Amino acid sequence: MSSILKLLATAAASLAFGAVSVQAQDALPDLGGRTIVAVTENAYVPLNFADPNTGEGIGLEYDLFNEIAKRLNAKVDWQLSSWDVMIQAVRDGQFEVGMDGITINEERAELIDFSDAYLTSEQYMLVRADETRFTEAESFASDPNLLIGAQAGTTNFYVAVYNVLDGEESNPRIKLFDTFGTSVSALQAGDVDTVLMDQTSANGYIGANPGAFKVIGGPLGAEDFGFILTQGSDLLEPINAAIAAIKADGTMEKFQQKWFYEYSAAQ
């Protein structure tokens, strides 16, 4: 094939691909400028947190859901709520969509609807950078003086109970905190000895606090994150369609690069 024919063939293929992309974009539901009331906690680096310089809510979940709204011709009314009441508040219709690195599971799915997964992560043990007393879950569990910081009802809490300790949810070695951020602050201060979190959030805290933390041991289990919606919400199918499009065209990969690598490196 001559160079000019190759060039024309490449151009035709590019145009065809572009047409498919436009059609896929056009196929997304149009919400007609609707405002979606969304809630998060602003305490889960790098998914959702307050910019230390401006106080503005930033993170991967902000970027992702703003992009979803943009593609669906919608606006977002961002609200804040503590984790412990978020699921119930969405269930009651106080907010339409919630996000806070929320793991998709059957128990929660009885109360609210989940979107398709937008991120898959694994749980790891975050410790202080100078920690030498234990190197993984087994050696941590064998020392009764060591403590875990967690939020009640979170995936981190249940992994601590069932994957690290003895399966007893009232185990006094688990110290409960109101927010995820305060549990990490307690770790840094020496009040607890580890906090369990997904690898992406661990990377965020390590990047934001150079020399303060490290991750030890292997993964303690995989988890899929999804947005939560009031049961029967008419937003579920549009949001799922937008998530699929964002994954397909590489935008999700760009968000992950921005928040899991570039943001951490800049701290």
C-alpha positions as CSV (number, residue, x, y, z in Angstrom):
1,M,0.0,0.0,0.0
2,S,1.4,3.4,-0.9
3,S,2.1,6.1,1.8
4,I,-0.8,8.2,0.6
5,L,-3.2,5.2,0.8
6,K,-1.9,4.3,4.2
7,L,-2.5,7.9,5.3
8,L,-6.0,7.9,3.9
9,A,-6.8,4.6,5.5
10,T,-5.5,5.8,8.9
11,A,-7.5,9.0,8.6
12,A,-10.7,7.0,7.7
13,A,-10.1,4.7,10.7
14,S,-9.6,7.7,13.0
15,L,-12.8,9.4,11.7
16,A,-14.7,6.1,12.1
17,F,-13.4,5.8,15.7
18,G,-14.3,9.4,16.4
19,A,-17.8,8.8,15.0
20,V,-18.2,5.8,17.3
21,S,-17.0,7.9,20.3
22,V,-19.4,10.7,19.5
23,Q,-22.3,8.2,19.1
24,A,-21.4,6.6,22.4
25,Q,-21.3,10.1,24.0
26,D,-24.6,11.0,22.4
27,A,-26.1,7.8,23.6
28,L,-25.8,8.9,27.2
29,P,-29.0,10.1,28.8
30,D,-29.6,13.8,28.9
31,L,-30.8,15.0,32.3
32,G,-31.7,18.4,31.0
33,G,-29.6,20.5,33.4
34,R,-30.9,18.7,36.5
35,T,-29.2,19.3,39.8
36,I,-28.0,16.2,41.6
37,V,-27.6,16.5,45.4
38,A,-24.4,14.5,46.2
39,V,-22.8,13.9,49.6
40,T,-19.3,13.0,50.8
41,E,-17.3,13.3,53.9
42,N,-14.1,15.1,52.9
43,A,-11.9,12.9,54.9
44,Y,-10.6,10.1,52.7
45,V,-7.4,11.1,50.8
46,P,-7.2,10.9,47.8
47,L,-10.8,10.2,47.1
48,N,-12.4,13.1,48.9
49,F,-10.8,15.7,51.1
50,A,-10.4,19.4,51.8
51,D,-7.7,21.1,49.9
52,P,-5.2,22.2,52.6
53,N,-4.7,25.5,50.9
54,T,-8.2,26.5,50.0
55,G,-10.5,24.3,52.0
56,E,-12.3,23.3,48.8
57,G,-13.4,19.7,48.4
58,I,-11.1,17.9,46.0
59,G,-10.2,14.3,45.1
60,L,-10.8,11.5,42.6
61,E,-14.5,11.1,43.6
62,Y,-15.1,14.8,43.1
63,D,-13.5,14.8,39.6
64,L,-15.2,11.6,38.7
65,F,-18.7,12.6,39.7
66,N,-18.4,16.1,38.3
67,E,-17.4,14.4,35.0
68,I,-20.4,12.1,35.2
69,A,-22.7,15.1,35.7
70,K,-21.1,17.0,32.8
71,R,-21.7,14.0,30.4
72,L,-25.3,13.7,31.6
73,N,-26.0,17.4,31.3
74,A,-26.5,17.8,35.0
75,K,-25.1,19.9,37.8
76,V,-23.9,18.8,41.3
77,D,-25.0,20.3,44.6
78,W,-22.2,19.1,46.9
79,Q,-23.0,18.4,50.5
80,L,-21.0,17.1,53.5
81,S,-22.0,14.4,56.0
82,S,-20.2,12.1,58.5
83,W,-19.8,8.5,57.4
84,D,-21.9,7.0,60.2
85,V,-25.1,8.6,58.9
86,M,-24.4,8.8,55.2
87,I,-26.0,5.6,54.1
88,Q,-29.2,6.2,56.1
89,A,-29.4,9.8,54.8
90,V,-29.2,8.6,51.2
91,R,-31.7,5.9,52.0
92,D,-34.1,8.5,53.4
93,G,-33.7,10.7,50.3
94,Q,-31.9,13.5,52.1
95,F,-29.2,13.2,49.4
96,E,-29.5,11.5,46.0
97,V,-26.0,10.1,45.6
98,G,-23.3,9.4,48.2
99,M,-19.6,8.5,48.0
100,D,-16.9,7.9,50.5
101,G,-14.9,5.0,49.2
102,I,-17.9,2.9,49.9
103,T,-17.4,-0.9,49.4
104,I,-20.2,-2.7,47.5
105,N,-21.6,-5.5,49.6
106,E,-24.9,-7.3,50.1
107,E,-25.7,-5.9,53.5
108,R,-25.5,-2.3,52.3
109,A,-27.3,-3.2,49.1
110,E,-30.4,-4.1,51.2
111,L,-30.6,-0.4,52.3
112,I,-29.6,1.5,49.2
113,D,-28.8,0.9,45.5
114,F,-25.2,0.7,44.3
115,S,-23.8,2.0,41.0
116,D,-21.5,-0.2,39.1
117,A,-18.0,-0.3,40.5
118,Y,-15.8,2.6,39.6
119,L,-12.7,1.5,41.4
120,T,-11.3,-1.8,42.8
121,S,-8.8,-1.7,45.6
122,E,-7.2,-3.8,48.3
123,Q,-6.8,-3.4,52.0
124,Y,-3.4,-2.8,53.5
125,M,-1.9,-2.0,56.9
126,L,-0.7,1.6,57.1
127,V,1.8,2.1,60.0
128,R,4.3,4.7,61.1
129,A,7.4,4.9,59.0
130,D,9.6,3.7,62.0
131,E,7.5,0.7,62.9
132,T,9.5,-2.5,63.5
133,R,7.4,-4.4,66.1
134,F,5.4,-6.2,63.4
135,T,5.6,-6.8,59.7
136,E,2.2,-8.2,58.7
137,A,-1.3,-9.1,60.1
138,E,-0.1,-12.3,61.9
139,S,2.7,-10.7,63.9
140,F,0.3,-7.7,64.7
141,A,-2.4,-10.1,66.0
142,S,0.1,-12.0,68.2
143,D,0.9,-8.9,70.3
144,P,-2.0,-8.0,72.5
145,N,-0.6,-4.5,73.2
146,L,-1.0,-3.3,69.6
147,L,-4.1,-1.3,68.6
148,I,-6.0,-0.7,65.3
149,G,-7.8,2.6,64.5
150,A,-11.0,2.3,62.6
151,Q,-14.5,3.8,61.9
152,A,-17.4,1.6,63.0
153,G,-19.3,0.0,60.2
154,T,-16.7,0.5,57.5
155,T,-14.9,-2.1,55.4
156,N,-11.7,-1.2,57.3
157,F,-13.4,-2.1,60.6
158,Y,-14.7,-5.5,59.4
159,V,-11.3,-6.4,57.8
160,A,-9.7,-5.6,61.1
161,V,-12.2,-7.7,63.0
162,Y,-12.2,-10.8,60.7
163,N,-9.0,-10.7,58.7
164,V,-6.6,-9.4,61.4
165,L,-8.0,-10.2,64.8
166,D,-10.3,-12.8,66.3
167,G,-13.7,-12.1,64.8
168,E,-15.0,-10.3,67.9
169,E,-16.5,-6.9,66.9
170,S,-16.2,-5.6,70.5
171,N,-12.5,-6.5,70.6
172,P,-10.9,-3.7,72.7
173,R,-7.9,-3.6,70.5
174,I,-10.0,-1.7,67.9
175,K,-10.2,1.9,68.8
176,L,-13.1,3.7,67.0
177,F,-12.9,7.2,65.6
178,D,-15.6,9.5,64.1
179,T,-13.8,10.1,60.8
180,F,-11.2,8.3,58.8
181,G,-8.8,11.2,59.0
182,T,-8.8,11.3,62.8
183,S,-7.9,7.6,62.9
184,V,-4.8,8.4,60.7
185,S,-4.0,11.3,62.9
186,A,-4.2,9.0,65.9
187,L,-1.8,6.6,64.1
188,Q,0.7,9.4,63.5
189,A,0.5,10.5,67.1
190,G,1.1,7.0,68.4
191,D,-2.3,6.4,69.9
192,V,-2.9,3.4,67.7
193,D,-0.4,1.2,65.8
194,T,-2.1,0.7,62.4
195,V,-5.0,1.8,60.3
196,L,-6.3,-0.4,57.5
197,M,-7.1,1.2,54.2
198,D,-7.1,0.6,50.5
199,Q,-3.8,0.9,48.6
200,T,-4.9,4.1,46.8
201,S,-5.7,6.0,50.0
202,A,-2.5,4.7,51.6
203,N,-0.5,6.1,48.7
204,G,-2.3,9.4,49.3
205,Y,-1.5,9.6,52.9
206,I,2.1,8.6,52.3
207,G,2.5,11.2,49.6
208,A,0.9,13.9,51.7
209,N,3.0,13.2,54.7
210,P,6.6,12.4,53.5
211,G,8.5,10.2,56.0
212,A,5.5,9.7,58.3
213,F,4.0,6.4,57.1
214,K,4.6,3.2,55.2
215,V,2.6,0.1,54.2
216,I,3.5,-3.4,55.4
217,G,2.5,-6.9,54.6
218,G,0.4,-8.1,51.7
219,P,-3.2,-7.3,50.7
220,L,-5.9,-8.3,53.1
221,G,-8.7,-8.6,50.5
222,A,-10.1,-6.8,47.4
223,E,-13.0,-4.4,47.4
224,D,-15.1,-2.7,44.8
225,F,-16.2,0.9,45.4
226,G,-19.5,2.2,44.2
227,F,-21.7,5.3,44.5
228,I,-24.8,4.8,46.7
229,L,-28.3,6.0,45.6
230,T,-31.7,6.0,47.1
231,Q,-33.4,2.7,46.2
232,G,-35.2,2.9,42.9
233,S,-33.4,6.1,41.9
234,D,-33.9,7.1,38.3
235,L,-30.2,8.2,38.3
236,L,-28.9,4.7,38.6
237,E,-28.9,3.8,34.9
238,P,-27.6,7.2,33.6
239,I,-24.7,7.1,36.2
240,N,-23.8,3.5,35.2
241,A,-23.8,4.5,31.5
242,A,-21.5,7.4,32.3
243,I,-19.2,5.3,34.4
244,A,-18.9,2.8,31.5
245,A,-18.1,5.6,29.0
246,I,-15.5,7.2,31.3
247,K,-13.7,3.9,31.8
248,A,-13.9,3.1,28.0
249,D,-12.4,6.4,26.8
250,G,-9.5,6.5,29.3
251,T,-10.8,9.3,31.4
252,M,-10.9,7.2,34.5
253,E,-7.3,6.2,34.0
254,K,-6.3,9.9,33.8
255,F,-8.1,10.5,37.1
256,Q,-6.3,7.7,38.8
257,Q,-2.9,9.0,37.4
258,K,-3.7,12.5,38.7
259,W,-4.8,11.5,42.3
260,F,-2.8,8.3,43.0
261,Y,0.5,9.4,41.5
262,E,0.8,13.0,40.4
263,Y,-0.9,14.5,43.5
264,S,1.1,12.4,45.9
265,A,4.3,13.2,44.2
266,A,3.6,16.9,44.4
267,Q,3.2,16.8,48.2
